[in-house]
Amino acid sequence: MTALTQDDVLETALELYEQEAYAEAYAFVTAEVQQQGLESGQIYNFRICLANLSGQSDLALRLFAEALAQGYWSNPDQMLADEDLLTLRDHVEFLRLLDICRGQQAAAQRTAQPELRLMWPVTTPAPLLVALHGNQHNVADTAPAWEPLTAAGWCVALPQSSQMAGPNAFVWNDLALATAEMRTHAETLRQHPRVDFSRCVVAGFSMGARQALWSVLEGIFPARGLILLGPWLPELSAWTSRLPRLAEAGTRTYVIIGDADHSCLPHAQALIAALRGHNLPCELELHPGMRHRYPPDFETSLRRALAYFGRLGTRI
């Protein structure tokens, strides 16, 4: 049997959560953690919520303390606002643990820096694909999905946000800060002798897709193509007037999403409608039954997207 990834575990647990089967979801996640060693801040946070929703507030607090003891902090403000933890908001121990959590968060954030990892093909200068991780992810867990492009002649650039949501978990929540970091990365790539900056595709997952779209609308990258996976686009209505800039750059947009991605599907559909309303070239790849994640055969989706953009000097 193939071992479940963290995303697999969270997806199954979320299905149980949506059925209000909180105790069953908690038991499932805990068993997988014990069997596969999937400890992380995100897993701990979900277990804390599930324990509390199951009526086990003491267990939730013990898990919170255990997580902090192992350095697995989460965003304390989000925990305080989380409706799943509503019954703990005035609990003295919960507030004490939140203070510890804030201290760990502040210490980690003080040393956090934006990063840029480059994966190279054999032959250069190479066309460029910039791939932005989703929230709660990092470069290390994002790279494997995009690495096949190097065998097809692409340089893959993987920016990592400096904004932390937990240990090894990064987010793009602050749009202005993320945009400034992307400008710096773009200048680095523009000047790199092994990169053909004029042949560029920009991609991203979830909040990374939001930042990818914004970076192209801002003219940071001269993108011939945009690949947006499960895009989270809360500001889309305010950005619609900027979409014609994609025509100026000759940018085509390829959106990949599952029809069970209930939070992001409306965003993807609204984007496609807005692009078509401006007569901008776009394509929607809809996966039946898929929730908020990469498609299981992502390499095939990449091949379709790059074919849709037209020849950029290489192919997969």
N, C-alpha and C positions, 0 to 999 in steps of 0.2 A: 504494500500500500504506500502511495506517495505521501510524504510528510506534508502536513498542512502549513502554509505560510501564516504569518501574522494577519495578513489581509483576509485569507481564507477563514481564519478563526473569527475575526471581527465580523465578517459578512454573515456567517452562520449565526453568531450570537445576536447580531442586529435583527435578523429575521425572527428569532425567538423574542427579542425585546419588543418588536412591533406587535407581537401577539400577546404581550404582557405576561409572557412566561419567564419572569425574571429569575426565579430560583433555578429553573432548568438551564437558562442561559448562563447563570453564574457557575453551575456545576460543570457545564460543557467547557467554558473558558478555563476554569481552574484545572480541569483534567488535562487539557491540552498544554497548559503552562507547565504542569508537573512532568508530562511525558516528553515534551520537546524543548523545554527551557526557553519559552517565548517571553520572558520577562521584559517589560519596557514600561515607560511612563504611561503610554497610551493604554496598554493592557491593564496596568494597575488602576488607572482612572476608571476604566469601564467596570472592572471588578468591584471597585468601591461603590459605584453607582448601583450596580446590580444587587450587591449585598444590602444596601440601604433600602432599595425598592422592594426587596424580599422581606423587609421587616427586621433585618439584622443590623441595626445601627451600631452595636458594639463591634461586630465583625468589620463593618465598614471603617470604623475608626482604627481598629487594629491594623487593617490593610493599609490605611493611609500612613500610619506610623512606620509600618514595615517598609513601605515604598520609600519614604524619606530616609530611613536608616540605610537603604541601599543606594541612595542618590537618585532615585526616580521621582523627581519633582514634576508637577504639572503647573499650568498657569493658574495661580491662586485666585485671581479675579474671576476667571471663568468657572472655577469650582464653586466659588461663593454664589455666583449667579445661576448655577446649574439647577434646574427644577427637580432633577433626580435627587439632589441633595438638600432639598428645601427643608426637611425636618431636622437637619443638622446645623442650620445657619446660626442658631443661638446657643449651640452646645459649646461649653467652655473648652472642652478638649479639641473640638473641631477648629475653633478659632485659634487655639494655641498651635495646632499643627499647620494652619494656614500661615501663621507668622514665620514658622520654620521654613515653610515652602517659599515664601517671599524672599527670605534670605538666600536660599539656594538658587533661586531664579536670578536674583540680582548678581550673585557671585559669578554665575555662568555667563550671564549676558555681558558682564564687564569685559570678558576676554574674547567674546565671539567676534569673528571677522568674516566678511564675505569670502567665498572661495570660488575658484574656477578650475575644473578638471578638464583636461583635453585628452581625447582618445584618437589615435592617429591611424590612417591607412598606410599602406606601403609606399604609395606614390604621392608626392606633394609638388606644388601647392594643390590643395584639395578644396572642393566645395564644402561649405560649412553648414552644419545643422546644430542649432542651439536648443537644448532640451531642458526645460525647467521642471523641477520636482514639484509634487503636490505638497500641500500643508501636512505637517507631521512626518514628513519624509526627509531624505537627505541624498547626497550624491551617490553614496555607496549602494543604497538599495534601488536607486533609479538607473544606474549605469547599465546593468545587464540587459534591460529592455532595448536599449539603443545601440549597444555595442556591435550587433551584426552589420550596422551601416559602415563600419570601418573596413570590413572585407569587401564592400562594394565601392570603396574609394572615397568615403566621406570622412572629414574631420568632425567629430562630435564634441561639442563644448557643453559642459554641464556646470552651470552656476549653482552655488549653494547660498541661500539667504543667510544673512547675519542675525535674523530675528529668530529667537529660540522659543519653542513651546514646551520643551522638555529636553532631556539628554539625547543627543543625536536626532532631535526632531525640530525641524526648521519650518518657518511659515513666511508668507508674503503679505501679511496683513497690512502693514504700513506701506501704502502704495508709493508715497513720495520717497521714502528711504530705499525701497526696492528699485525704483526707477533710477535713482542716483547710482546705485550699485550696478545696474545693467548698463548705464552709460560708461562706467569705468571698464566693465568687461568688454563692451563693444569696441572701445578705443584700443584695448589690448589686442583684440582679435584683428582689428583693422590693420594694425602695424605688424602683425606676425608674418614673417616671410613665407611660412608654410601654409598659410590660409588664403584662399581666394574669397575675399570678403564680398565680392560682387555676385557670387553664386551662393545665396544664403536662404535657408529655411529656418523658421523659428517655431518651436513647439512647446507644449506644456500640458500638464495634467491638473485639473481642478483649479485651485487658486493659482497654480503655475500657468494655466491656460489664460487666466485673467491677466497676469503680468505679461505673458507673451503677446497677447493681443494689444495691450496698452503700449508695450515697447515698440511695436511696429507702427501703431497709430502715431506715436511720438517721433517716428523717424529715426529711432536709435539703430535699427537694423534695416538694410535695404532688402527686405524679404521678398523673394519670389513666391514663397509659399508659407502658409500658416497651418500647423497641425494642432488642433485643439481637442484634447481628450477630456470628456466629462467636464466641460467648462463651467466654472462658477463665475457668473457675470452680473453681480448685483447692481452695477452702475450702468448697465448697457443702455438704458433709455437716455442717459446723459451723454453717452458716447456716440450715439447714432449719427449725429451731424458730422462726426469726424470720419465716418466710414469711407466716404469718397476718396480719402487719402490713399486707400488701398489701391484704387484704380490708378492713381498717379504713380505709384510704385510698381504697378503691374502684379500685385499680390493676389494669389488665389488662396481660398480658405477651404480646408478639409476638416470636418468635425466628426469625431468618433465618440459614440455614446451608446449606452444600453437603455432599452425602453423601460427597465426597472430602476433606473437611476432617477428616482422621483424628485430629488432636490434639484438636480442640474438639468434634467431634460427640458423643462420649460425655458431655461436660459439658452440652451442649444437651439431650440426651435425658434425662439425670438431672434437670435442672432441670424439664423438662416433666412428668416422672413425679412429682417432688416437689410441683409446683404442683397437679397433678391429684389427688394424694393428699390435699391440703388443700382440695379442691374450689374451687380458685382459677381464674379464667378465664385461659386461655392458648391460644396458637395457634403451631404450628410450620410454617414455610414452608421446605420442603426442596428444594434445587436439585440435580438430577442432574449429576454430573460436576464440580461446582464445588468448588474447593479453598478455602483460607483467604483470602477476599477479599469485596468487595462484589459483589452480583449485577450482571450486565451491564445490566439494565434496572431500576436501583434505584428510579427514580421510580415505577414500577408497584408495587414492593414497598412503598414508602412509602404509596402510595394505599391499598393493602390494609390496612396496619397502622392507619392513621388511621381508616379506615372501621370496623375492628374495635373501636376504642376508643369509637366513638360520636361524636356531634356535640360539638365543642368550640368552636363559633362560626365555623368556617371549614372549608374542605376543599381537597384537591388533586386 
